[in-house]
Amino acid sequence: MIASPQQPYLTPEEYLQIEAQSPIKHEYIDGQIYAMAGASDPHVTIAGNLFALLRSHVRGSGCRVYISDMKTRIETLNRFYYPDVLVTCDPRDLETPNHKRFPTLIVEVLSDSTEAFDRGDKFVDYQTLESLREYVLINTKRQRVECFRRNDEGLWVLQFYTPEQTSFRLDSIEFEGTLDAVYEDVVFEQL
C-alpha cells in the first residue's frame, strides 16, 4: 500500500464514492486511503485457483465467495480492506453490494510488499470481526498454507500445511482441498 501525501480525512461514505469511480483500488484506514499495487502471476494464479475451488464447494449452500475486488468493512475500526478471497455465509451481507461486513473466511495471498502487514496489523484488525472463523495466508514462493482458526475460547490457533500433508482443511466452510490444486500452474521464482 502507498499512502497519498497530505490527504484530507475522508468519511467512509466519501471513500466509497471515490472508490466507485477510481481506476485503481484503495484500502481505507481511519479516514486515509492507500493505493494498492498490482499483483504477480503466482499471486493472481493462486487466488484464482482457490476462488474456483471454493466457489464450486459452496454452491447452493447460501455462502458466497468473492475474489480481490470485494471489500471487507471493519466498522468498529473504521477500515475497508480488499482480501484476496473472502467467504461470507451471513445473509446480511446481501444488503451491501460493494463491501461485506460478516466474513467467515478471509484469505490473503502473500507478496513481498504486503506480507508484514498481512501477518501483523491487518490480521489484528480482522480479528475484531466476530463472524470471522478462519484467516488463511498462502505463500507464493513455495507450497505453504497457514490457517489461523478461532477456537471455542476465542483464541487463534495456527495450523501449517506443506507438501508433506498434500491436503488442507478450511473448517469454517467444511472444505478439504489439495495443495496441488491451489498451486496449479504456479511457476515459482528461483530463490
C-alpha positions in Angstrom: 0.0 0.0 0.0 1.1 3.5 -0.8 -0.2 6.5 1.1 -1.1 9.7 -0.7 0.7 12.6 0.9 -1.3 15.2 2.8 -4.7 13.7 2.3 -7.7 15.2 3.9 -9.8 13.0 6.2 -12.4 11.0 4.3 -15.6 9.6 5.8 -16.4 6.0 4.9 -19.2 7.3 2.7 -16.8 9.7 0.8 -14.3 6.8 0.4 -17.0 4.6 -1.1 -18.0 7.3 -3.5 -14.4 7.9 -4.6 -13.6 4.2 -4.8 -16.7 3.5 -7.0 -15.2 5.9 -9.7 -11.5 5.2 -9.2 -9.5 3.3 -11.8 -7.3 1.9 -9.0 -8.2 0.2 -5.8 -7.5 1.8 -2.4 -7.8 0.4 1.1 -9.2 2.7 3.8 -7.7 3.1 7.3 -9.4 5.6 9.6 -10.0 8.3 7.1 -6.9 7.8 4.9 -6.7 5.9 1.6 -3.8 3.8 0.4 -3.3 2.8 -3.2 -2.9 -0.9 -3.8 -0.1 -2.2 -6.1 -0.6 -4.8 -8.8 0.0 -8.5 -8.2 2.4 -11.1 -9.6 1.5 -14.0 -11.8 1.8 -16.5 -8.9 -0.3 -14.3 -6.7 -3.2 -14.0 -9.2 -3.0 -17.7 -10.2 -3.2 -18.9 -6.5 -6.1 -16.5 -5.7 -7.9 -17.6 -8.9 -7.4 -21.3 -8.2 -8.7 -21.0 -4.6 -11.7 -18.9 -5.7 -12.6 -21.6 -8.3 -12.3 -24.4 -5.7 -14.3 -22.6 -3.1 -17.0 -21.3 -5.4 -17.7 -24.9 -6.6 -17.7 -26.1 -2.9 -20.2 -23.5 -1.5 -22.6 -23.6 -4.5 -26.1 -23.9 -3.2 -25.1 -23.5 0.5 -26.1 -19.9 1.0 -22.5 -18.9 1.3 -20.8 -16.6 -1.3 -17.2 -16.4 -2.4 -15.5 -13.2 -3.5 -12.2 -12.5 -5.1 -9.9 -9.5 -4.8 -12.3 -6.8 -5.9 -14.7 -7.1 -3.0 -14.0 -5.0 0.1 -14.4 -6.1 3.7 -15.6 -3.5 6.1 -14.4 -3.4 9.7 -16.8 -0.8 11.2 -15.5 -0.8 14.7 -12.0 0.2 13.5 -13.1 2.4 10.5 -11.4 0.2 7.9 -12.0 -1.2 4.5 -9.6 -3.9 3.1 -9.6 -5.9 -0.1 -8.8 -9.5 0.8 -7.6 -11.8 -2.0 -10.5 -14.2 -1.3 -13.4 -14.0 1.2 -16.3 -16.2 2.0 -19.5 -14.9 3.8 -22.4 -17.1 4.8 -24.3 -14.3 6.5 -27.5 -13.1 4.7 -26.9 -9.5 6.0 -24.0 -9.3 3.5 -26.5 -9.3 0.7 -27.5 -5.8 1.8 -24.2 -4.3 0.8 -23.3 -4.8 -2.8 -19.8 -3.2 -2.7 -18.5 -4.5 0.7 -19.0 -7.3 3.1 -19.2 -7.0 6.9 -19.6 -10.6 8.1 -17.0 -12.8 6.5 -16.5 -16.3 7.9 -13.2 -16.9 6.0 -10.6 -14.4 4.7 -7.6 -15.4 2.6 -4.6 -13.3 1.8 -2.0 -14.4 -0.8 1.4 -13.2 0.4 3.7 -10.9 -1.5 6.9 -9.2 -0.5 5.3 -5.8 -0.3 2.3 -6.9 1.9 3.4 -9.9 3.9 4.4 -8.0 7.1 1.1 -6.1 7.1 -1.0 -9.2 6.3 0.6 -11.1 9.2 0.6 -8.1 11.6 -1.8 -5.2 11.8 -4.2 -6.4 9.1 -4.6 -9.7 11.0 -5.1 -7.9 14.3 -7.8 -5.8 12.6 -9.5 -8.8 11.1 -9.6 -10.5 14.5 -12.2 -7.9 15.6 -14.7 -9.3 13.2 -16.9 -11.6 15.3 -18.0 -13.6 12.3 -14.5 -14.5 11.2 -13.7 -18.1 11.9 -10.5 -18.6 9.8 -7.7 -16.4 8.4 -5.5 -18.0 5.8 -2.1 -16.9 4.4 -0.8 -18.5 1.2 2.8 -18.4 0.3 3.8 -17.5 -3.3 7.4 -18.7 -3.1 6.7 -22.3 -2.1 3.8 -24.6 -1.3 2.8 -23.5 2.2 -0.6 -22.6 3.6 -1.0 -21.1 7.1 -4.5 -21.4 8.6 -5.4 -19.5 11.7 -8.6 -20.7 13.3 -10.6 -19.1 16.1 -11.3 -21.8 18.7 -14.2 -22.0 21.1 -12.3 -19.9 23.7 -11.7 -17.2 21.1 -8.0 -17.9 20.7 -6.4 -18.1 17.2 -4.7 -21.4 16.6 -2.3 -21.9 13.7 -2.0 -24.9 11.5 0.5 -25.2 8.7 0.0 -27.2 5.5 3.1 -28.1 3.4 3.6 -30.6 0.6 4.1 -33.3 3.2 0.4 -33.1 4.1 -0.8 -32.8 0.4 -4.3 -31.7 1.5 -5.6 -28.9 3.8 -8.9 -28.1 5.6 -10.9 -25.0 5.9 -13.2 -25.9 8.9 -15.3 -22.7 8.6 -16.9 -23.9 5.4 -16.2 -27.7 5.7 -13.8 -27.7 2.8 -10.9 -30.0 2.1 -8.6 -29.5 -0.9 -5.1 -30.3 -2.1 -2.1 -28.0 -2.2 -1.6 -29.2 -5.8 -5.0 -27.7 -6.8 -4.3 -24.4 -5.1 -0.8 -24.1 -6.7 -1.9 -25.5 -10.2 0.0 -23.7 -13.0 2.1 -21.6 -10.5 5.7 -21.1 -11.6 7.8 -20.3 -8.5 10.6 -17.8 -8.9 14.1 -19.3 -8.3 15.5 -18.0 -5.0 
